[in-house]
């Protein structure tokens, strides 16, 4: 199963549950980096939909979110967009890392950007450091886990 089909399955299961607006905020937050890697403008649009979740009919919110989420994940992520998502993840973590670990992550992101290492290398370092630093928000990002 690809990360995109897994995300679509999670979205389908989410909307089949008795979701509340705050649950949609949580779902949206966990998928931030994944959507950013595919289509940054869609992440902003999804944010607007989530912000209106408590004031619009549930069916409208669900339809708009599902349509925008699916369209975003249909866009193939580029190396540049992956790099942007990796840098966002690093920004959440950088203040907690010592100089050596900070350099290791930045170096892995740069080497990925240049095509010298696969995406799995910076992702593994970010996962490791998010777990080590107990940074739950980052550790829960679906992007890091595929």
N, CA, C and O atoms as CSV, one atom per row, in Angstrom:
chain,resi,resn,atom,element,x,y,z
A,1,UNK,N,N,0.850,-1.175,0.000
A,1,UNK,CA,C,0.000,0.000,0.000
A,1,UNK,C,C,0.896,1.238,0.000
A,1,UNK,O,O,1.827,1.339,0.799
A,2,UNK,N,N,0.613,2.162,-0.887
A,2,UNK,CA,C,1.399,3.399,-0.950
A,2,UNK,C,C,0.994,4.323,0.202
A,2,UNK,O,O,-0.080,4.161,0.781
A,3,UNK,N,N,1.853,5.291,0.532
A,3,UNK,CA,C,1.462,6.263,1.556
A,3,UNK,C,C,0.170,7.007,1.191
A,3,UNK,O,O,-0.624,7.356,2.065
A,4,UNK,N,N,-0.024,7.240,-0.097
A,4,UNK,CA,C,-1.222,7.954,-0.538
A,4,UNK,C,C,-2.482,7.120,-0.328
A,4,UNK,O,O,-3.492,7.637,0.149
A,5,UNK,N,N,-2.434,5.831,-0.680
A,5,UNK,CA,C,-3.614,4.997,-0.479
A,5,UNK,C,C,-3.873,4.763,1.006
A,5,UNK,O,O,-5.024,4.651,1.429
A,6,UNK,N,N,-2.810,4.689,1.791
A,6,UNK,CA,C,-2.980,4.558,3.247
A,6,UNK,C,C,-3.656,5.805,3.810
A,6,UNK,O,O,-4.541,5.702,4.659
A,7,UNK,N,N,-3.245,6.975,3.343
A,7,UNK,CA,C,-3.849,8.229,3.813
A,7,UNK,C,C,-5.310,8.318,3.400
A,7,UNK,O,O,-6.154,8.756,4.182
A,8,UNK,N,N,-5.610,7.906,2.184
A,8,UNK,CA,C,-6.992,7.917,1.712
A,8,UNK,C,C,-7.843,6.950,2.533
A,8,UNK,O,O,-8.990,7.258,2.857
A,9,UNK,N,N,-7.290,5.786,2.871
A,9,UNK,CA,C,-8.018,4.825,3.708
A,9,UNK,C,C,-8.246,5.398,5.106
A,9,UNK,O,O,-9.321,5.216,5.678
A,10,UNK,N,N,-7.247,6.087,5.662
A,10,UNK,CA,C,-7.421,6.722,6.975
A,10,UNK,C,C,-8.511,7.788,6.912
A,10,UNK,O,O,-9.308,7.919,7.841
A,11,UNK,N,N,-8.548,8.547,5.826
A,11,UNK,CA,C,-9.569,9.583,5.682
A,11,UNK,C,C,-10.962,8.957,5.591
A,11,UNK,O,O,-11.909,9.436,6.215
A,12,UNK,N,N,-11.075,7.896,4.816
A,12,UNK,CA,C,-12.367,7.216,4.674
A,12,UNK,C,C,-12.834,6.696,6.040
A,12,UNK,O,O,-13.993,6.878,6.413
A,13,UNK,N,N,-11.935,6.054,6.778
A,13,UNK,CA,C,-12.281,5.537,8.109
A,13,UNK,C,C,-12.639,6.684,9.053
A,13,UNK,O,O,-13.559,6.568,9.862
A,14,UNK,N,N,-11.912,7.781,8.944
A,14,UNK,CA,C,-12.182,8.930,9.795
A,14,UNK,C,C,-13.601,9.439,9.577
A,14,UNK,O,O,-14.341,9.643,10.539
A,15,UNK,N,N,-13.982,9.644,8.329
A,15,UNK,CA,C,-15.308,10.183,8.053
A,15,UNK,C,C,-16.421,9.170,8.331
A,15,UNK,O,O,-17.580,9.559,8.470
A,16,UNK,N,N,-16.091,7.888,8.413
A,16,UNK,CA,C,-17.087,6.882,8.786
A,16,UNK,C,C,-17.314,6.863,10.299
A,16,UNK,O,O,-18.296,6.293,10.775
A,17,UNK,N,N,-16.409,7.485,11.050
A,17,UNK,CA,C,-16.562,7.544,12.505
A,17,UNK,C,C,-17.478,8.711,12.867
A,17,UNK,O,O,-17.870,9.487,11.996
A,18,UNK,N,N,-17.807,8.832,14.106
A,18,UNK,CA,C,-18.619,9.956,14.561
A,18,UNK,C,C,-17.736,11.157,14.856
A,18,UNK,O,O,-17.618,11.572,16.010
A,19,UNK,N,N,-17.122,11.713,13.839
A,19,UNK,CA,C,-16.118,12.763,14.007
A,19,UNK,C,C,-16.739,14.084,14.450
A,19,UNK,O,O,-17.903,14.385,14.186
A,20,UNK,N,N,-15.902,14.852,15.135
A,20,UNK,CA,C,-16.247,16.213,15.557
A,20,UNK,C,C,-15.224,17.157,14.933
A,20,UNK,O,O,-14.166,16.707,14.493
A,21,UNK,N,N,-15.513,18.440,14.887
A,21,UNK,CA,C,-14.555,19.382,14.301
A,21,UNK,C,C,-13.147,19.275,14.896
A,21,UNK,O,O,-12.162,19.357,14.162
A,22,UNK,N,N,-13.042,19.095,16.202
A,22,UNK,CA,C,-11.705,18.981,16.801
A,22,UNK,C,C,-10.987,17.720,16.341
A,22,UNK,O,O,-9.758,17.699,16.282
A,23,UNK,N,N,-11.739,16.660,16.011
A,23,UNK,CA,C,-11.130,15.446,15.473
A,23,UNK,C,C,-10.560,15.707,14.073
A,23,UNK,O,O,-9.509,15.181,13.706
A,24,UNK,N,N,-11.276,16.528,13.308
A,24,UNK,CA,C,-10.784,16.892,11.978
A,24,UNK,C,C,-9.503,17.714,12.098
A,24,UNK,O,O,-8.584,17.548,11.297
A,25,UNK,N,N,-9.437,18.592,13.084
A,25,UNK,CA,C,-8.205,19.360,13.329
A,25,UNK,C,C,-7.050,18.400,13.574
A,25,UNK,O,O,-5.965,18.580,13.021
A,26,UNK,N,N,-7.273,17.385,14.396
A,26,UNK,CA,C,-6.227,16.411,14.708
A,26,UNK,C,C,-5.807,15.626,13.467
A,26,UNK,O,O,-4.615,15.453,13.210
A,27,UNK,N,N,-6.783,15.153,12.702
A,27,UNK,CA,C,-6.474,14.418,11.468
A,27,UNK,C,C,-5.643,15.297,10.535
A,27,UNK,O,O,-4.615,14.872,10.008
A,28,UNK,N,N,-6.102,16.508,10.348
A,28,UNK,CA,C,-5.430,17.459,9.461
A,28,UNK,C,C,-3.995,17.726,9.936
A,28,UNK,O,O,-3.070,17.770,9.125
A,29,UNK,N,N,-3.819,17.901,11.221
A,29,UNK,CA,C,-2.487,18.171,11.778
A,29,UNK,C,C,-1.537,17.005,11.544
A,29,UNK,O,O,-0.371,17.221,11.214
A,30,UNK,N,N,-2.014,15.771,11.709
A,30,UNK,CA,C,-1.158,14.597,11.523
A,30,UNK,C,C,-0.736,14.406,10.063
A,30,UNK,O,O,0.272,13.756,9.789
A,31,UNK,N,N,-1.497,14.967,9.136
A,31,UNK,CA,C,-1.199,14.800,7.710
A,31,UNK,C,C,-0.534,16.034,7.090
A,31,UNK,O,O,-0.349,16.094,5.875
A,32,UNK,N,N,-0.178,17.005,7.915
A,32,UNK,CA,C,0.361,18.270,7.420
A,32,UNK,C,C,1.542,18.059,6.463
A,32,UNK,O,O,1.503,18.518,5.322
A,33,UNK,N,N,2.566,17.383,6.914
A,33,UNK,CA,C,3.764,17.250,6.091
A,33,UNK,C,C,3.510,16.419,4.843
A,33,UNK,O,O,4.079,16.695,3.787
A,34,UNK,N,N,2.666,15.413,4.956
A,34,UNK,CA,C,2.355,14.589,3.791
A,34,UNK,C,C,1.675,15.418,2.712
A,34,UNK,O,O,2.034,15.322,1.538
A,35,UNK,N,N,0.704,16.224,3.094
A,35,UNK,CA,C,0.016,17.065,2.113
A,35,UNK,C,C,0.969,18.129,1.572
A,35,UNK,O,O,0.958,18.416,0.375
A,36,UNK,N,N,1.793,18.718,2.445
A,36,UNK,CA,C,2.765,19.721,1.984
A,36,UNK,C,C,3.700,19.152,0.918
A,36,UNK,O,O,4.050,19.843,-0.039
A,37,UNK,N,N,4.100,17.905,1.085
A,37,UNK,CA,C,5.000,17.279,0.115
A,37,UNK,C,C,4.324,17.097,-1.247
A,37,UNK,O,O,4.994,17.061,-2.278
A,38,UNK,N,N,3.016,16.986,-1.243
A,38,UNK,CA,C,2.289,16.795,-2.501
A,38,UNK,C,C,1.855,18.120,-3.119
A,38,UNK,O,O,2.120,18.387,-4.291
A,39,UNK,N,N,1.185,18.947,-2.317
A,39,UNK,CA,C,0.602,20.177,-2.862
A,39,UNK,C,C,0.418,21.210,-1.755
A,39,UNK,O,O,-0.608,21.209,-1.075
A,40,UNK,N,N,1.413,22.103,-1.565
A,40,UNK,CA,C,1.335,23.084,-0.468
A,40,UNK,C,C,0.079,23.949,-0.493
A,40,UNK,O,O,-0.462,24.262,0.568
A,41,UNK,N,N,-0.391,24.337,-1.649
A,41,UNK,CA,C,-1.591,25.180,-1.696
A,41,UNK,C,C,-2.813,24.423,-1.184
A,41,UNK,O,O,-3.715,25.027,-0.604
A,42,UNK,N,N,-2.852,23.127,-1.390
A,42,UNK,CA,C,-3.972,22.325,-0.890
A,42,UNK,C,C,-3.955,22.282,0.634
A,42,UNK,O,O,-5.014,22.257,1.261
A,43,UNK,N,N,-2.771,22.274,1.236
A,43,UNK,CA,C,-2.721,22.279,2.700
A,43,UNK,C,C,-3.376,23.550,3.244
A,43,UNK,O,O,-4.113,23.498,4.229
A,44,UNK,N,N,-3.113,24.668,2.616
A,44,UNK,CA,C,-3.733,25.921,3.054
A,44,UNK,C,C,-5.249,25.880,2.855
A,44,UNK,O,O,-6.002,26.330,3.718
A,45,UNK,N,N,-5.691,25.345,1.729
A,45,UNK,CA,C,-7.130,25.226,1.471
A,45,UNK,C,C,-7.785,24.284,2.488
A,45,UNK,O,O,-8.868,24.575,2.996
A,46,UNK,N,N,-7.142,23.181,2.776
A,46,UNK,CA,C,-7.669,22.255,3.777
A,46,UNK,C,C,-7.770,22.936,5.142
A,46,UNK,O,O,-8.714,22.693,5.894
A,47,UNK,N,N,-6.804,23.779,5.453
A,47,UNK,CA,C,-6.848,24.527,6.711
A,47,UNK,C,C,-8.069,25.423,6.793
A,47,UNK,O,O,-8.681,25.543,7.854
A,48,UNK,N,N,-8.427,26.052,5.688
A,48,UNK,CA,C,-9.629,26.893,5.660
A,48,UNK,C,C,-10.892,26.045,5.869
A,48,UNK,O,O,-11.819,26.456,6.565
A,49,UNK,N,N,-10.910,24.873,5.264
A,49,UNK,CA,C,-12.056,23.977,5.431
A,49,UNK,C,C,-12.173,23.543,6.896
A,49,UNK,O,O,-13.266,23.542,7.463
A,50,UNK,N,N,-11.059,23.182,7.494
A,50,UNK,CA,C,-11.057,22.761,8.900
A,50,UNK,C,C,-11.523,23.906,9.794
A,50,UNK,O,O,-12.280,23.686,10.739
A,51,UNK,N,N,-11.084,25.111,9.505
A,51,UNK,CA,C,-11.462,26.271,10.324
A,51,UNK,C,C,-12.964,26.517,10.308
A,51,UNK,O,O,-13.510,27.082,11.255
A,52,UNK,N,N,-13.635,26.099,9.242
A,52,UNK,CA,C,-15.081,26.293,9.118
A,52,UNK,C,C,-15.889,25.075,9.558
A,52,UNK,O,O,-17.116,25.072,9.454
A,53,UNK,N,N,-15.208,24.044,10.048
A,53,UNK,CA,C,-15.880,22.778,10.344
A,53,UNK,C,C,-16.981,22.905,11.387
A,53,UNK,O,O,-17.957,22.155,11.342
A,54,UNK,N,N,-16.849,23.824,12.312
A,54,UNK,CA,C,-17.871,23.977,13.335
A,54,UNK,C,C,-19.049,24.832,12.913
A,54,UNK,O,O,-20.059,24.894,13.615
A,55,UNK,N,N,-18.926,25.495,11.763
A,55,UNK,CA,C,-19.986,26.418,11.342
A,55,UNK,C,C,-20.700,25.977,10.067
A,55,UNK,O,O,-21.751,26.520,9.730
A,56,UNK,N,N,-20.147,25.010,9.363
A,56,UNK,CA,C,-20.766,24.511,8.131
A,56,UNK,C,C,-21.378,23.137,8.376
A,56,UNK,O,O,-20.950,22.436,9.293
A,57,UNK,N,N,-22.356,22.738,7.591
A,57,UNK,CA,C,-22.919,21.390,7.729
A,57,UNK,C,C,-21.839,20.316,7.539
A,57,UNK,O,O,-20.964,20.453,6.684
A,58,UNK,N,N,-21.907,19.265,8.332
A,58,UNK,CA,C,-20.901,18.192,8.297
A,58,UNK,C,C,-20.710,17.620,6.901
A,58,UNK,O,O,-19.581,17.367,6.481
A,59,UNK,N,N,-21.803,17.415,6.184
A,59,UNK,CA,C,-21.705,16.855,4.839
A,59,UNK,C,C,-20.918,17.743,3.893
A,59,UNK,O,O,-20.150,17.247,3.069
A,60,UNK,N,N,-21.102,19.046,4.005
A,60,UNK,CA,C,-20.345,19.995,3.176
A,60,UNK,C,C,-18.864,19.962,3.533
A,60,UNK,O,O,-18.001,19.949,2.655
A,61,UNK,N,N,-18.582,19.947,4.836
A,61,UNK,CA,C,-17.193,19.909,5.295
A,61,UNK,C,C,-16.521,18.634,4.801
A,61,UNK,O,O,-15.414,18.668,4.264
A,62,UNK,N,N,-17.201,17.517,4.989
A,62,UNK,CA,C,-16.644,16.237,4.558
A,62,UNK,C,C,-16.376,16.229,3.063
A,62,UNK,O,O,-15.294,15.829,2.634
A,63,UNK,N,N,-17.334,16.661,2.269
A,63,UNK,CA,C,-17.170,16.650,0.809
A,63,UNK,C,C,-16.019,17.552,0.380
A,63,UNK,O,O,-15.203,17.163,-0.455
A,64,UNK,N,N,-15.950,18.747,0.943
A,64,UNK,CA,C,-14.890,19.691,0.564
A,64,UNK,C,C,-13.522,19.177,1.006
A,64,UNK,O,O,-12.552,19.253,0.253
A,65,UNK,N,N,-13.448,18.655,2.225
A,65,UNK,CA,C,-12.158,18.163,2.717
A,65,UNK,C,C,-11.712,16.956,1.895
A,65,UNK,O,O,-10.559,16.883,1.469
A,66,UNK,N,N,-12.613,16.023,1.675
A,66,UNK,CA,C,-12.276,14.810,0.919
A,66,UNK,C,C,-11.813,15.158,-0.498
A,66,UNK,O,O,-10.811,14.627,-0.977
A,67,UNK,N,N,-12.543,16.046,-1.160
A,67,UNK,CA,C,-12.200,16.445,-2.536
A,67,UNK,C,C,-10.802,17.080,-2.586
A,67,UNK,O,O,-9.995,16.742,-3.452
A,68,UNK,N,N,-10.525,17.992,-1.664
A,68,UNK,CA,C,-9.245,18.706,-1.664
A,68,UNK,C,C,-8.101,17.787,-1.249
A,68,UNK,O,O,-7.018,17.843,-1.831
A,69,UNK,N,N,-8.334,16.947,-0.253
A,69,UNK,CA,C,-7.314,15.995,0.225
A,69,UNK,C,C,-6.953,15.016,-0.888
A,69,UNK,O,O,-5.774,14.791,-1.164
A,70,UNK,N,N,-7.962,14.437,-1.524
A,70,UNK,CA,C,-7.710,13.477,-2.609
A,70,UNK,C,C,-6.979,14.132,-3.776
A,70,UNK,O,O,-6.064,13.543,-4.351
A,71,UNK,N,N,-7.385,15.352,-4.122
A,71,UNK,CA,C,-6.716,16.065,-5.225
A,71,UNK,C,C,-5.261,16.352,-4.870
A,71,UNK,O,O,-4.381,16.235,-5.723
A,72,UNK,N,N,-5.004,16.723,-3.625
A,72,UNK,CA,C,-3.625,17.012,-3.198
A,72,UNK,C,C,-2.757,15.763,-3.314
A,72,UNK,O,O,-1.647,15.824,-3.842
A,73,UNK,N,N,-3.257,14.635,-2.822
A,73,UNK,CA,C,-2.453,13.416,-2.842
A,73,UNK,C,C,-2.302,12.827,-4.241
A,73,UNK,O,O,-1.445,11.975,-4.472
A,74,UNK,N,N,-3.135,13.282,-5.169
A,74,UNK,CA,C,-3.005,12.830,-6.560
A,74,UNK,C,C,-1.828,13.505,-7.263
A,74,UNK,O,O,-1.371,13.034,-8.304
A,75,UNK,N,N,-1.339,14.609,-6.692
A,75,UNK,CA,C,-0.186,15.314,-7.264
A,75,UNK,C,C,1.078,14.598,-6.819
A,75,UNK,O,O,1.289,14.364,-5.629
A,76,UNK,N,N,1.902,14.258,-7.773
A,76,UNK,CA,C,3.158,13.560,-7.445
A,76,UNK,C,C,4.114,14.544,-6.767
A,76,UNK,O,O,4.393,15.612,-7.312
A,77,UNK,N,N,4.617,14.189,-5.577
A,77,UNK,CA,C,5.548,15.108,-4.904
A,77,UNK,C,C,6.882,15.182,-5.652
A,77,UNK,O,O,7.378,14.184,-6.174
A,78,UNK,N,N,7.431,16.362,-5.687
A,78,UNK,CA,C,8.737,16.562,-6.325
A,78,UNK,C,C,9.826,16.510,-5.252
A,78,UNK,O,O,9.537,16.552,-4.056
A,79,UNK,N,N,11.045,16.420,-5.686
A,79,UNK,CA,C,12.173,16.455,-4.747
A,79,UNK,C,C,12.159,17.773,-3.975
A,79,UNK,O,O,12.443,17.795,-2.778
A,80,UNK,N,N,11.832,18.860,-4.652
A,80,UNK,CA,C,11.781,20.162,-3.989
A,80,UNK,C,C,10.699,20.228,-2.932
A,80,UNK,O,O,10.917,20.786,-1.856
A,81,UNK,N,N,9.538,19.666,-3.221
A,81,UNK,CA,C,8.449,19.673,-2.231
A,81,UNK,C,C,8.758,18.741,-1.068
A,81,UNK,O,O,8.433,19.043,0.081
A,82,UNK,N,N,9.385,17.612,-1.366
A,82,UNK,CA,C,9.833,16.746,-0.269
A,82,UNK,C,C,10.844,17.505,0.601
A,82,UNK,O,O,10.781,17.450,1.829
A,83,UNK,N,N,11.755,18.197,-0.035
A,83,UNK,CA,C,12.756,18.962,0.719
A,83,UNK,C,C,12.071,19.999,1.596
A,83,UNK,O,O,12.456,20.180,2.751
A,84,UNK,N,N,11.074,20.674,1.073
A,84,UNK,CA,C,10.326,21.654,1.849
A,84,UNK,C,C,9.666,21.000,3.068
A,84,UNK,O,O,9.733,21.542,4.171
A,85,UNK,N,N,9.033,19.846,2.877
A,85,UNK,CA,C,8.394,19.141,3.991
A,85,UNK,C,C,9.435,18.699,5.019
A,85,UNK,O,O,9.201,18.800,6.223
A,86,UNK,N,N,10.574,18.213,4.552
A,86,UNK,CA,C,11.652,17.812,5.463
A,86,UNK,C,C,12.156,19.010,6.271
A,86,UNK,O,O,12.416,18.893,7.469
A,87,UNK,N,N,12.288,20.146,5.617
A,87,UNK,CA,C,12.745,21.348,6.319
A,87,UNK,C,C,11.722,21.819,7.342
A,87,UNK,O,O,12.100,22.303,8.409
A,88,UNK,N,N,10.438,21.689,7.042
A,88,UNK,CA,C,9.399,22.014,8.025
A,88,UNK,C,C,9.538,21.104,9.250
A,88,UNK,O,O,9.479,21.568,10.389
A,89,UNK,N,N,9.722,19.820,9.001
A,89,UNK,CA,C,9.894,18.871,10.112
A,89,UNK,C,C,11.128,19.231,10.925
A,89,UNK,O,O,11.088,19.237,12.155
A,90,UNK,N,N,12.204,19.526,10.249
A,90,UNK,CA,C,13.437,19.899,10.942
A,90,UNK,C,C,13.232,21.149,11.787
A,90,UNK,O,O,13.753,21.237,12.899
A,91,UNK,N,N,12.485,22.108,11.276
A,91,UNK,CA,C,12.239,23.338,12.018
A,91,UNK,C,C,11.539,23.086,13.347
A,91,UNK,O,O,11.768,23.809,14.317
A,92,UNK,N,N,10.695,22.072,13.397
A,92,UNK,CA,C,10.014,21.729,14.646
A,92,UNK,C,C,10.958,21.103,15.667
A,92,UNK,O,O,10.691,21.112,16.869
A,93,UNK,N,N,12.044,20.570,15.177
A,93,UNK,CA,C,12.946,19.770,15.995
A,93,UNK,C,C,14.266,20.446,16.302
A,93,UNK,O,O,14.906,20.126,17.304
A,94,UNK,N,N,14.683,21.372,15.460
A,94,UNK,CA,C,16.060,21.872,15.495
A,94,UNK,C,C,16.488,22.439,16.845
A,94,UNK,O,O,17.634,22.242,17.249
A,95,UNK,N,N,15.607,23.131,17.546
A,95,UNK,CA,C,15.969,23.729,18.821
A,95,UNK,C,C,16.249,22.724,19.920
A,95,UNK,O,O,16.796,23.083,20.962
A,96,UNK,N,N,15.887,21.485,19.705
A,96,UNK,CA,C,16.078,20.440,20.707
A,96,UNK,C,C,17.322,19.600,20.449
A,96,UNK,O,O,17.686,18.762,21.275
A,97,UNK,N,N,17.976,19.814,19.316
A,97,UNK,CA,C,19.103,18.969,18.930
A,97,UNK,C,C,20.431,19.629,19.267
A,97,UNK,O,O,20.562,20.853,19.246
A,98,UNK,N,N,21.409,18.792,19.577
A,98,UNK,CA,C,22.757,19.327,19.751
A,98,UNK,C,C,23.336,19.595,18.365
A,98,UNK,O,O,22.753,19.199,17.355
A,99,UNK,N,N,24.465,20.257,18.321
A,99,UNK,CA,C,25.051,20.660,17.032
A,99,UNK,C,C,25.317,19.478,16.108
A,99,UNK,O,O,25.106,19.578,14.900
A,100,UNK,N,N,25.775,18.370,16.657
A,100,UNK,CA,C,26.099,17.204,15.828
A,100,UNK,C,C,24.852,16.628,15.178
A,100,UNK,O,O,24.842,16.376,13.973
A,101,UNK,N,N,23.806,16.419,15.958
A,101,UNK,CA,C,22.567,15.853,15.398
A,101,UNK,C,C,21.910,16.839,14.452
A,101,UNK,O,O,21.367,16.433,13.425
A,102,UNK,N,N,21.947,18.124,14.772
A,102,UNK,CA,C,21.375,19.140,13.882
A,102,UNK,C,C,22.096,19.100,12.534
A,102,UNK,O,O,21.457,19.131,11.482
A,103,UNK,N,N,23.414,19.031,12.572
A,103,UNK,CA,C,24.209,18.972,11.342
A,103,UNK,C,C,23.897,17.692,10.562
A,103,UNK,O,O,23.775,17.730,9.337
A,104,UNK,N,N,23.766,16.566,11.257
A,104,UNK,CA,C,23.474,15.294,10.575
A,104,UNK,C,C,22.155,15.367,9.806
A,104,UNK,O,O,22.073,14.919,8.662
A,105,UNK,N,N,21.127,15.933,10.437
A,105,UNK,CA,C,19.823,16.017,9.779
A,105,UNK,C,C,19.888,16.985,8.600
A,105,UNK,O,O,19.425,16.666,7.504
A,106,UNK,N,N,20.461,18.163,8.824
A,106,UNK,CA,C,20.563,19.138,7.729
A,106,UNK,C,C,21.369,18.582,6.563
A,106,UNK,O,O,21.010,18.789,5.404
A,107,UNK,N,N,22.445,17.886,6.862
A,107,UNK,CA,C,23.269,17.287,5.819
A,107,UNK,C,C,22.470,16.237,5.042
A,107,UNK,O,O,22.560,16.173,3.816
A,108,UNK,N,N,21.695,15.423,5.744
A,108,UNK,CA,C,20.892,14.397,5.066
A,108,UNK,C,C,19.824,15.043,4.174
A,108,UNK,O,O,19.573,14.573,3.065
A,109,UNK,N,N,19.207,16.108,4.657
A,109,UNK,CA,C,18.206,16.806,3.830
A,109,UNK,C,C,18.865,17.391,2.584
A,109,UNK,O,O,18.329,17.270,1.482
A,110,UNK,N,N,20.008,18.014,2.753
A,110,UNK,CA,C,20.705,18.598,1.606
A,110,UNK,C,C,21.156,17.520,0.623
A,110,UNK,O,O,21.038,17.695,-0.589
A,111,UNK,N,N,21.661,16.427,1.133
A,111,UNK,CA,C,22.099,15.334,0.253
A,111,UNK,C,C,20.892,14.733,-0.488
A,111,UNK,O,O,21.010,14.340,-1.649
A,112,UNK,N,N,19.745,14.665,0.175
A,112,UNK,CA,C,18.531,14.216,-0.514
A,112,UNK,C,C,18.175,15.214,-1.622
A,112,UNK,O,O,17.899,14.820,-2.755
A,113,UNK,N,N,18.182,16.507,-1.284
A,113,UNK,CA,C,17.827,17.538,-2.261
A,113,UNK,C,C,18.701,17.430,-3.508
A,113,UNK,O,O,18.228,17.650,-4.623
A,114,UNK,N,N,19.970,17.092,-3.319
A,114,UNK,CA,C,20.911,16.974,-4.430
A,114,UNK,C,C,20.845,15.619,-5.131
A,114,UNK,O,O,21.557,15.396,-6.110
A,115,UNK,N,N,19.999,14.711,-4.642
A,115,UNK,CA,C,19.854,13.401,-5.273
A,115,UNK,C,C,20.924,12.399,-4.890
A,115,UNK,O,O,21.108,11.395,-5.577
A,116,UNK,N,N,21.626,12.655,-3.809
A,116,UNK,CA,C,22.727,11.776,-3.393
A,116,UNK,C,C,22.292,10.656,-2.461
A,116,UNK,O,O,22.978,9.639,-2.359
A,117,UNK,N,N,21.166,10.824,-1.780
A,117,UNK,CA,C,20.641,9.780,-0.894
A,117,UNK,C,C,19.135,9.679,-1.116
A,117,UNK,O,O,18.511,10.634,-1.578
A,118,UNK,N,N,18.551,8.533,-0.792
A,118,UNK,CA,C,17.098,8.401,-0.931
A,118,UNK,C,C,16.364,9.162,0.176
A,118,UNK,O,O,16.953,9.517,1.197
A,119,UNK,N,N,15.082,9.405,-0.044
A,119,UNK,CA,C,14.242,10.096,0.923
A,119,UNK,C,C,14.255,9.403,2.285
A,119,UNK,O,O,14.115,10.057,3.318
A,120,UNK,N,N,14.420,8.101,2.285
A,120,UNK,CA,C,14.389,7.343,3.535
A,120,UNK,C,C,15.479,7.774,4.520
A,120,UNK,O,O,15.314,7.599,5.727
A,121,UNK,N,N,16.574,8.326,4.037
A,121,UNK,CA,C,17.678,8.717,4.931
A,121,UNK,C,C,17.287,9.891,5.819
A,121,UNK,O,O,17.361,9.756,7.040
A,122,UNK,N,N,16.870,11.045,5.273
A,122,UNK,CA,C,16.473,12.118,6.186
A,122,UNK,C,C,15.229,11.766,6.999
A,122,UNK,O,O,15.095,12.204,8.141
A,123,UNK,N,N,14.316,10.977,6.422
A,123,UNK,CA,C,13.132,10.576,7.174
A,123,UNK,C,C,13.512,9.755,8.402
A,123,UNK,O,O,12.955,9.949,9.482
A,124,UNK,N,N,14.456,8.844,8.234
A,124,UNK,CA,C,14.890,8.009,9.369
A,124,UNK,C,C,15.509,8.862,10.471
A,124,UNK,O,O,15.259,8.625,11.653
A,125,UNK,N,N,16.307,9.844,10.096
A,125,UNK,CA,C,16.917,10.719,11.110
A,125,UNK,C,C,15.854,11.551,11.821
A,125,UNK,O,O,15.916,11.719,13.039
A,126,UNK,N,N,14.895,12.066,11.087
A,126,UNK,CA,C,13.830,12.850,11.705
A,126,UNK,C,C,12.971,11.992,12.638
A,126,UNK,O,O,12.587,12.441,13.718
A,127,UNK,N,N,12.671,10.762,12.221
A,127,UNK,CA,C,11.908,9.853,13.090
A,127,UNK,C,C,12.686,9.569,14.368
A,127,UNK,O,O,12.138,9.625,15.469
A,128,UNK,N,N,13.944,9.270,14.210
A,128,UNK,CA,C,14.787,8.963,15.367
A,128,UNK,C,C,14.794,10.115,16.362
A,128,UNK,O,O,14.598,9.918,17.561
A,129,UNK,N,N,15.020,11.304,15.855
A,129,UNK,CA,C,15.132,12.453,16.754
A,129,UNK,C,C,13.788,12.876,17.322
A,129,UNK,O,O,13.729,13.339,18.460
A,130,UNK,N,N,12.714,12.732,16.568
A,130,UNK,CA,C,11.382,13.047,17.102
A,130,UNK,C,C,11.051,12.105,18.252
A,130,UNK,O,O,10.505,12.532,19.269
A,131,UNK,N,N,11.381,10.815,18.095
A,131,UNK,CA,C,11.148,9.848,19.170
A,131,UNK,C,C,12.053,10.137,20.363
A,131,UNK,O,O,11.597,10.142,21.506
A,132,UNK,N,N,13.315,10.374,20.102
A,132,UNK,CA,C,14.292,10.610,21.169
A,132,UNK,C,C,13.943,11.848,21.975
A,132,UNK,O,O,14.146,11.881,23.189
A,133,UNK,N,N,13.423,12.859,21.310
A,133,UNK,CA,C,13.099,14.121,21.980
A,133,UNK,C,C,11.654,14.169,22.472
A,133,UNK,O,O,11.204,15.190,22.992
A,134,UNK,N,N,10.932,13.064,22.306
A,134,UNK,CA,C,9.533,12.983,22.753
A,134,UNK,C,C,8.697,14.124,22.169
A,134,UNK,O,O,7.856,14.709,22.851
A,135,UNK,N,N,8.942,14.419,20.919
A,135,UNK,CA,C,8.202,15.471,20.225
A,135,UNK,C,C,7.009,14.810,19.529
A,135,UNK,O,O,7.079,14.449,18.354
A,136,UNK,N,N,5.926,14.664,20.273
A,136,UNK,CA,C,4.776,13.907,19.796
A,136,UNK,C,C,4.182,14.453,18.508
A,136,UNK,O,O,3.824,13.684,17.615
A,137,UNK,N,N,4.073,15.780,18.401
A,137,UNK,CA,C,3.475,16.354,17.193
A,137,UNK,C,C,4.226,15.872,15.953
A,137,UNK,O,O,3.605,15.475,14.967
A,138,UNK,N,N,5.537,15.906,15.999
A,138,UNK,CA,C,6.331,15.479,14.851
A,138,UNK,C,C,6.301,13.958,14.708
A,138,UNK,O,O,6.190,13.441,13.596
A,139,UNK,N,N,6.399,13.248,15.813
A,139,UNK,CA,C,6.399,11.779,15.759
A,139,UNK,C,C,5.094,11.234,15.190
A,139,UNK,O,O,5.077,10.126,14.655
A,140,UNK,N,N,4.004,11.987,15.294
A,140,UNK,CA,C,2.709,11.546,14.790
A,140,UNK,C,C,2.465,11.920,13.329
A,140,UNK,O,O,1.420,11.581,12.774
A,141,UNK,N,N,3.396,12.600,12.711
A,141,UNK,CA,C,3.230,12.972,11.310
A,141,UNK,C,C,3.248,11.739,10.412
A,141,UNK,O,O,4.212,10.975,10.424
A,142,UNK,N,N,2.199,11.548,9.645
A,142,UNK,CA,C,2.106,10.387,8.755
A,142,UNK,C,C,3.237,10.403,7.721
A,142,UNK,O,O,3.659,9.346,7.253
A,143,UNK,N,N,3.717,11.565,7.370
A,143,UNK,CA,C,4.779,11.699,6.374
A,143,UNK,C,C,6.041,10.951,6.806
A,143,UNK,O,O,6.733,10.371,5.969
A,144,UNK,N,N,6.337,10.961,8.079
A,144,UNK,CA,C,7.559,10.330,8.558
A,144,UNK,C,C,7.483,8.801,8.514
A,144,UNK,O,O,8.510,8.124,8.484
A,145,UNK,N,N,6.284,8.278,8.512
A,145,UNK,CA,C,6.119,6.838,8.643
A,145,UNK,C,C,5.630,6.170,7.375
A,145,UNK,O,O,5.517,4.945,7.327
A,146,UNK,N,N,5.337,6.954,6.345
A,146,UNK,CA,C,4.927,6.376,5.071
A,146,UNK,C,C,3.532,5.880,4.991
A,146,UNK,O,O,3.114,5.379,3.946
